[in-house]
Amino acid sequence: MNERRRYWRLMVGLGILVLALFTASLVIGPAGIGFRQSVAGLFGRDAASIVLIMQEIRLPRAILGLMIGATLGLSGAVLQGYLRNPLAEPGLLGVSASASLGAVIAIYTGLSALFSLALPLLALAFAFAAVLLVRFLAGGGARSLTIILAGVAVTSFAGAMTSLALNLSPNPFAAMEIMFWMLGSLADRSMLQVWLSAPFMLAGWVLLFGCGRALDMLTLGHEAAASLGMSPKRTERMVIWGVAASVGAATAVSGAIGFVGLVVPHILRPLVGSVPSRLLPASALGGAAVLLAADVAVRLVAPERDLKIGVVTGLIGAPFFLWLIYKTRRELV
């Protein structure tokens, strides 16, 4: 009973934190609009310029920060539970790198300049193509090792092709745009990106949350989980396609944002009693809180320099990743 009460206290605390950071994301910005003016502009009851800033600039940015952060936290928790690998994160299956490659091709060929939705649509298409390739390389009834190896191969190939596009780009402005996009950002996004990515992220969430009971069973081992009624093939499909839909859509509109899906589940796992099904909603809220906080920090620390949010999450996550490797090495000794 005490453990259940602690869990719900954690969930309520995370929910309040996410709500506070979402509000901060709406009211903080270089325009210097007051809180009351921000609220009035959000509901269309103030000057036209304030309404435009709130509804077309800040609101889409806050919504995407919430949804993308939740996607990264949730998918990281699911992959760590399914692959039983503490270093698993959303980019492990090659989805992020392949989505980035699709976006790079849209920029490199000039399609993104001709058609505004070409970039996210190509990124989504490459994300789903990466999953098909991973499933083909891993084979039927694949276990965690073959899935990881297939994901690493696809990620390496997509990264090499992205580097080749940068190397051969005849236009320095296109190369600069590619580099800036790959750093990850929520700036200059509109409600169009929200409506495009939201259905895919929501569909991915449904699949990933549906894996909770199977992940609980997997803590006993694959054979024991199968004897309890878990379908390995069905669980694998739900995990892989859930990650493809949600992470692919997130990367398509924000670029590559690393370490959130790796760090958040590790921080929250001890607080939920190491129960995978409880970790999933906690990681979704935790990921949303981390990304919203990073986006607010970007606007406060260097508003005039357009600091990319992927840089901030990398600066926070890389030391944690090194600590995690050191901790894992010590446990193996």
QUIWOJO-V249668 format. One record per backbone hydrogen bond with DSSP energy under -1.0 kcal/mol. NH is the residue of the N-H (numbers start at 1). CO is the residue of the C=O. E is the energy in kcal/mol with one decimal. If there is no record, write none. Layout:
NH	CO	E
NH	CO	E
This chain:
5	1	-2.5
6	2	-2.4
7	3	-2.1
8	4	-2.3
9	5	-2.2
10	6	-2.3
11	7	-2.4
12	8	-2.5
13	9	-2.7
14	10	-2.8
15	11	-2.5
16	12	-2.5
17	13	-2.2
18	14	-2.7
19	15	-2.3
20	16	-2.4
21	17	-2.5
22	18	-2.6
23	19	-2.1
24	20	-2.3
25	21	-2.3
26	22	-1.2
27	23	-1.8
28	24	-2.0
32	29	-1.3
38	34	-2.4
39	35	-2.4
40	36	-2.5
41	37	-2.8
42	38	-2.1
43	39	-1.3
44	41	-1.1
45	40	-3.3
51	47	-2.5
52	48	-2.3
53	49	-2.2
54	50	-2.7
55	51	-2.8
56	52	-2.0
57	53	-1.2
58	53	-2.7
59	54	-2.4
61	57	-1.2
62	58	-2.6
63	59	-2.5
64	60	-2.6
65	61	-2.2
66	62	-2.3
67	63	-2.7
68	64	-3.0
69	65	-1.9
70	66	-2.0
71	67	-2.2
72	68	-2.5
73	69	-2.5
74	70	-2.6
75	71	-2.7
76	72	-2.0
77	73	-1.9
78	74	-2.3
79	75	-2.5
80	76	-2.2
81	77	-1.8
82	78	-3.0
83	79	-2.6
88	85	-1.7
92	89	-2.7
94	91	-1.4
98	94	-2.0
99	95	-2.6
100	96	-2.4
101	97	-1.9
102	98	-2.2
103	99	-2.1
104	100	-2.5
105	101	-2.4
106	102	-1.8
107	103	-2.1
108	104	-3.2
109	105	-2.5
112	106	-2.0
114	110	-1.2
115	111	-2.8
118	115	-1.9
121	117	-2.1
122	118	-2.5
123	119	-2.2
124	120	-2.4
125	121	-2.3
126	122	-2.4
127	123	-1.8
128	124	-2.2
129	125	-2.0
130	126	-2.1
131	127	-1.5
132	128	-2.0
133	129	-2.2
134	130	-2.6
135	131	-2.6
136	132	-2.0
137	133	-2.8
138	134	-2.8
139	135	-1.6
147	143	-1.9
148	144	-2.6
149	145	-2.6
150	146	-2.4
151	147	-2.5
152	148	-2.6
153	149	-2.2
154	150	-2.3
155	151	-2.6
156	152	-2.5
157	153	-2.2
158	154	-2.7
159	155	-2.5
160	156	-2.3
161	157	-2.4
162	158	-2.1
163	159	-2.3
164	160	-2.1
165	161	-2.2
166	162	-2.0
167	163	-2.5
168	164	-2.3
175	171	-2.1
176	172	-2.2
177	173	-2.2
178	174	-2.4
179	175	-2.2
180	176	-2.5
181	177	-2.3
182	178	-2.3
184	181	-1.3
185	254	-2.7
194	190	-1.3
195	191	-2.8
196	192	-1.8
197	193	-2.4
198	194	-2.6
201	197	-2.4
202	198	-2.9
203	199	-2.2
204	200	-2.3
205	201	-2.3
206	202	-2.0
207	203	-1.8
208	204	-2.6
209	205	-3.1
210	206	-1.4
211	208	-1.4
212	209	-1.4
215	211	-2.5
216	212	-1.9
217	213	-1.9
218	214	-2.0
220	217	-2.0
221	218	-1.6
225	221	-2.4
226	222	-2.5
227	223	-2.0
228	224	-1.1
229	226	-1.3
230	225	-2.3
235	231	-2.6
236	232	-2.5
237	233	-2.4
238	234	-2.4
239	235	-2.5
240	236	-2.7
241	237	-2.6
242	238	-1.7
243	239	-2.4
244	240	-2.3
245	241	-2.6
246	242	-2.2
247	243	-2.1
248	244	-1.3
249	245	-1.5
250	246	-2.2
251	247	-2.9
252	248	-1.8
253	249	-1.1
254	250	-1.6
255	251	-2.0
263	259	-2.9
264	260	-1.9
267	263	-1.9
268	264	-2.1
269	265	-2.0
272	269	-1.1
274	269	-2.1
279	275	-1.8
280	276	-1.5
282	278	-1.2
283	279	-2.9
284	280	-2.0
285	281	-2.2
286	282	-2.7
287	283	-3.0
288	284	-1.9
289	285	-2.3
290	286	-2.5
291	287	-2.4
292	288	-2.4
293	289	-2.4
294	290	-2.4
295	291	-2.2
296	292	-2.3
297	293	-2.4
298	294	-2.0
299	295	-1.3
300	296	-1.5
301	297	-3.1
302	298	-1.3
305	302	-1.0
310	184	-1.6
312	308	-1.3
313	309	-2.4
314	310	-1.6
315	311	-2.3
316	312	-1.8
317	313	-2.9
318	314	-2.6
321	317	-2.6
322	318	-2.2
323	319	-2.3
324	320	-2.4
325	321	-2.2
326	322	-2.2
327	323	-2.6
328	324	-2.6
329	325	-2.4
330	326	-2.0
331	327	-1.9
332	328	-1.4
333	329	-1.0
